Each structure stands twice: as C-alpha cells, then as structure tokens.
Amino acid sequence: MAILLRAKARATAEAEIRSGELLLAQQELEHANEVKSNILAMTSHEVRTPLNGIMGMAQVLLRAGLEPKEKRQVETILNSADMLLALLNDILDMSKIEAGKLDIQVETFALRDLVSDLADLWQAKANDKGVALQMQIAPDLPLHIVGDPGRIRQVLSNLISNAIKFSSHGAVRVSVCKDDTILKAPAVVFRVKDQGIGISEAHKSQLFEPFTQVETGATRTYGGTGLGLSICRHLVGLMGGQIDFVSRLGEGTDFWFALPLVDAEINVTGSDGDGKGAVLQDAPTARDEQASRARLLIAEDNETNRLVMREMLHGQGYDLVFAEDGAQALELVATQSFDLVLMDVHMPVMDGPMAVREIRALGTKKAQVPIIAITADAMEGDRHQLISGGMNDYISKPIDRIKLIGLIETFLAGSHGGKTTLKPMVGAG
C-alpha cells in the first residue's frame, strides 16, 4: 500500500511539474508573440513615415502636367510603393493574428458604396491585363448593413486582386447576394469568379495556410508572400463567416465568403439609391467662397511630411498654418481661429493626443474645432484611442490625397453651415 501511495504521489508531482512547464511555455509563447507584435508595430510606424514622403510626392507629381513617359515613371513609383505598403500590412496583420490582437469592429455602412469603391479601385488594373471586371449586387440586399467594412473590404479586395493577377483573358465577375443556407441563417455572400490559371488538386488543401502560393520555386511568375488568403480565412472566421472556393486547373477559380447579414434598418437622407452617391472620384474643387478661405492648422514635426501636406493641399484655396509640435499647436489654437486642425500623433515636446486633450479643455468655442489625427500607427486599438481621446476622425500614413481632401471638405461643410458626419476612415493599414 505504501508503495502504491508513493507511486501515486510521484505521478501527481510529475503531472504538476508537466502542467507547470506547459503553463510556463504558454506564457513564454504569449510574451514572445506580444514582443514580436510590438516590434512589428514600431517597424510599421517607422516604415510608413518615409513611405508617406515617397507616395505623397508621387501623387503631387502626377498632377504636375508631366509628359506621358514621365507620368508612367511616377505611376511606377507609386505602384511599387503601394505593393510595399500591402506587404507591410500583411505582415502586421499576421502578427496580430498570432498574438490574438486582431479585432473586428461593428458599425453601419453602405454595402453598395463599398463594392462600387472596389470596382473603381481595380478597374484600371483589370484593363491593363485585358480582363473585364464585372460587378453585380442583388437588388434585394439592404442598402446598409452592420459589420466591419474595413475588414470586408480587405478580404474582397484580396480576392479581386488575386483573380486579376492570375487571369490573362476573359472576365472577373464579382457578385454579392443573400443566402439562408450556408450559415443556416441570413447571410450576405461575396463571390469572385475568374477564368484564370486555376488551382491544382495538390495545392487546394494548403491554399489557406500561411506562405502558401499557387506556384513556388525560382520560376515564379506572379509573386506575393502567400499571406493574403490565410489572413482572409482568419478575418472571415472572426466575423462569424465561412470562406471557400472551387477551382479547375486551366479553367479558373470561384472564391466566395459568407458573413452574417444584419440589416441596419436605417434610411439615409439624400441617398439616390444607386450606391454611387458617396463615392469620391476626384478631389473636390467647387466650394463656396467662405469654405475656400478656410484656415487649417497642421501640426507635424517631420519636415518632409510638412512639405508633403503643403504640396498635397496646394491649389485647394486653404490658408495653411504649420506647427512643429503639440505645444505650438495648442498655443496657436488658443490664440487664433482655425476651421480645422490636422494633428500628427507622435511629436516632441507635446504629442498629438495630449495636445487634443488640452485643446478640448480650453473652455471656449475654440475647444470645439474639428481635429483629424494623422498617424503612422497601424494597430486597430490605436483607432479607438484616438477617437475616444477627443479626435473627430483620423487618416493613416501614407496619406491618400483624394481621401484627405474629401475628409477635410466633409468637416468644412459642417463648420460652414452644413452637417458634419463623424465617420472614422479606414486607413492604409
């Protein structure tokens, strides 16, 4: 009996040791993932800042009346920078997935606008490949649904990008419809069908795994990291949906993903119902005389970024005033009048969030000035901190000129008698 008791005690002790070792290993893994995530977030910030200079000035040059050859050269610079940014975003997303820090947001958005925006975004690329890009949205879908528009856009854009990349002829058909069978509940189904190279049976089972590609080896034609579809699978899963595909080698591929359909049950005043009313095609130019004299304060410590902002906004009729840190911005807001403030987040002396808190505490009408954050941070939690900290909105670096001007005009319309809609943008990362 004593022997049995000692054996049992020894087994219990060994089990506790193993359990403790497993717990320690789990904690070490979680810590390592957190450290990696933080390093990547910092790296992302440091890379986005010079990218803002490259992409910002490239956008300015495209408006400078260049010769066709020079314009193509600048477009190549911009396209290459876009590819670098996409790679950076993929790596950052994968690190957040591994660390369990990739969050899904819930908000109301216009489904047709989202799909129309993507059609505009990918039309030129499809034309370059000689591929027809076709969009179809079922008429019985609600105008507005509830979900994470940024992540839905990311998944759908990835599928469209792949379909165009792996096609050399025919059409890429994007359709959106309702379905009650896939999720055993009302769902919205996004489908992207191409007539491209297709996927072999050997690759099908591994396609959603990280770093898996349709082709491998030194003779690869299409490039890419192989992270996109893995990220898509995780995003769709986090949104409570399913993603899958059917494909025949040499004939094409049909990707689809289904998400729970939640009708927002709202009416949008002034919507023309065609899903195109809110699509921004070019920078606004026609504004009333009062708005054209709007005073903008830009708080930015980086000299290159100040130059980029000045050139991006040149010709819009704004009166631009610059501050090199948050303390200067606070002093200027307290002593002068501005219609809008563009506030960088990371600055010396006083950072953007602290400056915003001080501005909101002024106790005068100046405390109500609209403030848009400019940030190179790409972690989802940063967005909530900015909005809850007193910012009205934010835009991510590298800055898209058309989005920036559209956002500015939205707030100026509110400050000059119109109605301002405080709708956080999904930045480039």
N, C-alpha and C positions, 0 to 999 in steps of 0.2 A: 504493500500500500504506500509506504513511504517513497519507494522508487517511483511509483506512478505519480504521486503528488509532486515530486521534484521534477519529473519529466514534463508534467503539465505546467508547472511554474516556469520552467525553462522555455517551453514553447510559447507561453504567454509573453514572457520577457522578449523573446526573439521577435514575436509579432509586433510588439510595441516598438521595438527598435526599427523594424522594417517600416512600420507606419510613420514613425518619426522621420526616418530617412526620406520616405516618399513625400511627406509634407514639406520637408526642407527643400527637396529637389523641386517641388512645385513652386515654392516661394522664390527660389533662386531663378527658375524659369520666368516667372511673372516679373521679377525685378529686372532680369535681362531684357525682356520684351519692352518693359517700360523705359529702360535706359536707351534701347535702340530707337524706340518711338520718339523719345525726346531729342536724340541726336539727329534723327531724320527731320524732325520738325525744325530744328535750328538750321540744319543744312538747307532745307527748303526755303527758309526765310532769306538766308544769305545768297542763294542762287536766284531767287525771284527779284531781288533788288537790282542786280546788273541786267537781268532779263528785261526789267521794266525800261531801262535805258535803251537797250537794243530794239525792243519791239515798239516802244513809244516813238523813237526817232524814225524807225522804218515806216510807221503809219503816217508820220508827218511828211516824210519824203514822197510817199505815194500821192500826196496832194500838191506836190510842187511843180506840176506840169512837166514831168520828165519825158524824154523820148521813149518810144516803145521798148527798145532794148534795155535802157536803164530801168524802166519800170519793172520789167521782168526780173532784172537782177535784184531789185529791192524786194519784190514779191518772194523771190527765192530765200532771201534772208529771213523774211517774216515767216514763211512756211517752215523753214528749218528751226526757227525759234519756237514755233508752235509745237513741233514734234518733240523738242527738248522739254517743253513745259508739260506735254502729255506724258512723257516718260517719267518726269518728276512726280506728277500727280499719281500715276500708277504705283510707283514705289512707295509713296507716302500712304496711299490707301491700303496697300497690302500690309504695311507695318501696323496700321491702325487695326486692321482685321486681326492680325496675330496677337495684338495687345488687348483685344476686346474693347477697343475705344472708338469703333466706328458707329456713330449714332445715326438714327433715322429721325427726320423732322416731320411733323404733321402740320400741314397748312392747306388752305383752299387755293386752287389755281385753275386757270383756264386750259383745259386739255387741248383744244384746237390750236390755241396760241403756241403751246409747247411743240406740237407736231409741225406746225407751219414754220416756226423758227428753225427747226432742224432741217426742213426741206430747203429753206433759203441757205442754211449753212453748208449743206453738202451738194447743192446743185452744181456749183462750178467744178467741184472735184469729179462728179459723175460725168459732166460734159467733157472734161479733159480725158477721161477714159473711154469716151464714146458709148457710155451706158445711160440709158433712160432711167431717171429717178421718178417713180410714181408714188403718190400718196393718196390714201383713201381712208376716210373716217366715217364710220357708220352713223347715219343720221339720228339713230335712237339713243346715242350716248348723251349724257347730261353735259351742259356747257361747262360746268365747274364741278370738279371732284376734289376729294380730300386725300392728300398723300404727301410724298416728298418729291416735289417737281425737279429739284436738282439731281437727285439720285435716279429718278426715272429718265431724265434727260441723259444722264451719263450712260445708263445701260443701253437705251435705244440708240444713242449716238455711236456707241461702240459697235453695235450690231450693224448699223448702216455703214460705218467706216469699213468694217471687215467685208461686207457684201460688195462694196465698190472696189476695195483693194483686190479681192480675189476674182473680179469679173473683168472681162475684156470685150464683152459684147452683150447684147440683149438688154434686159431691164432689171432693175432692183425695185421690187414692189414692197412698200411699207403700208400696212393696214392696221386699223385699230377698230375693235368691235367688242360687243358684250358677249358674255358666255356664263352659263349657270352650271356647267358640268365639270370643268377642270378642277375647280376648287370646291366643288359641291356647294357653292354659294355664288351670288352675283360677283362677277369679275370683269375686269377690262383686260383684253388680250391684245398685245402688241406683236405683230408678225413682220418679219423681214425676210423676203424670199428673193434669191438671186439665181442667175443662170451661169454661175462661175465654175471654178475647178472642182468643187465638191470635196468631200472628205472620205478618205478610205476607211474601211472597217477597222483596220489596225489602230487608227488614231481616234476613233469615235469615243471609246470608253475613257480616254485620258484627256479629252479636249478641255474639260473644265478644271483640270489640275494646273497649279502654278507652273509657269515656264514651259508649258506645252504648246507646240506650234504644229500647223498642218505640215510644214516641211522643216527639215533640220539639215545640219551639215554645212560645208563650205560653199555649196552651190545655191544657198537660199536666195530666192528671188524677191520675196515680199517683206522681209524684215519684221521688226517688232519684238517685244520682250516675252510674249506669251503670258502676260499677267491679266490682260483685259477680260477674257472670258471667266477666269477664276474670280476676279473681282465682281463681275456681273452676277455670278452664281451666289456669292455671299450677299450682295446687295438685295437681290430678289428675295432670298431667304429671309433677310432681316425685315423686309417689307411684307412678309407673310405670303409670298407668292411661290410660283414654280417657273422654271426655265428649262427648255429642252429644244431639240432640233431633229430633223430628218434630213438625210443627205444621200446623194448617189454620186460616186466619183465620176467626174467628167460631165455631170448634168446640172449640178447646182445644190444649194442648201436652203432649207427653210427653218429659220430660227424663230422661236416665239417665247414670250414670257407673259404670265398671267398674274395680275395683282387684284386684291380685294377691291371691289367697286363701291365707293362711298360717295353718293350724290351729295354735293354741298347744299343743295336746296336753297340757292340764293338767286336773286335777279340782279344783274349788273346794269346799272343805269347807263344808257348810251351805247350799249353793245349792239353792233349791227348784225350779230349772229353768224357772220361768215368766218369768225376765228382769225381774221386778219387785222382787226381794228387796232390792236395794241402792238403789232409788230413794228419795230423800229428799223427802217431800211437805210436811213442816212441821217447824218447829224442835222438837227433842226436848224433852219436858217431864218424863217419868217417868225419874228416875235414882235410884240408891241413895243413902242418906243421906251416905255418905262422899264420893261424887262431887259432890253438891250443895254441899259446903263447899269445893270446890277453890279454891286460891289462884292467881290469874292475874296475871302481871306484864305490863303493856302499856307498851312503850317507843315513844313518839310525841311528836315535838317540836311538832306543829301543834295549837293549842288546839281548833280546830274538829273535827279528827279525833279528839281525845281525847274530846270531848263526844259525837260520833257513836258511838264504841266503847262509852262508858258507857251510852248510851241503848239501843243495839242489844242489849247483854247484860243490861240491866235485867230482873229477873224470873227469870233463869236460876239464881239461887242462888249465883253465883260471888262470891268475895271478890276484888275488883279493886284492884290497886295500880298506880300510874302512875309512869313515869319520863319525863323530858323530853329525854334524850339517851342515847347508848350508855354513857357513863361512869357515869351514875346507875344504869342497868340492870345493869351489871357489878357495881357495889358492892352493889346490893340482892340479886342472885343469890348473891354471895359471903357475905353476912351473914344472909340469911333463906332460908326454904324456900318454893319455888313448885312447883306441879304442871305449869305450862306457861307459856311466855313467847311473847308476840306482839311481834315486833320490826320496827319500821319500818326501811327500808333507809337512807334519806338523813336524817341528823340531824347537828346541830352537835356540836362537842367530840370525839365519837367516833361514827362511823357504825355502822349495824347489823352489816355483815359483820365489822368489826374487833371489835366487842363480842362477837360469837359466837365468834370465834377465841380471845379472851381467856377467855370462859366455858368453852370446851372444854378449855382448858389449865389449869384450876383444880386438877386432880389429885384431886378429891374426887367424891363422889356427885353433888354439885351440878352438875358438869360434864355430867352425862347428862340434864339437864332438857330435855324436848322444846321446840324453838324453831320457831315458824312465822313466816316472813317476811311482812311486809305491804309491798307495793311498788306504786308507780305506774309503774314501768318496764314497757314492753310488748315489748321486743325479746326474741326467742327465746333468744339467748345469755345473757340475764340469768338465766333459769331455771336453766341448768346451773351458772352461777357460784354461785348461792345454795345449791343442793343440795350441790354439791361443796365449798362453803365451810363446811359444818357445819350448815346449816339442815336441819330434818327435813322441812319442807314449805313451801309458800308460798300466799298468796292475793293476788289483784290488786285494786287500787283501780280503779273504785269497788267497794266491798265489798258482796256479796250476803249479807244477814243469815242466811238459811237455810243457805247454804253454809258461812259462817263457824262457826255453831254446830254444824253437822254435823261439821266438821273438828275443832273443839275436843273434841267428845264422843268422836270416834274416838281421840284421844290420851289423854283422861282414862280411857277404858275400858282402855287399855293400862297406864296408871300405877296403876290401882286393881285390878289382877288380871286384866284381860282381855288380849287380844292386839292390839297396835297394828300397823296396816298403814301403812307409809310409802309413800303413793301421791301423787305430785305432782298437784295440781289444775291444770286449765287455767283460767286466769283470764280476766277480761274483757278480753282483748287480749293 
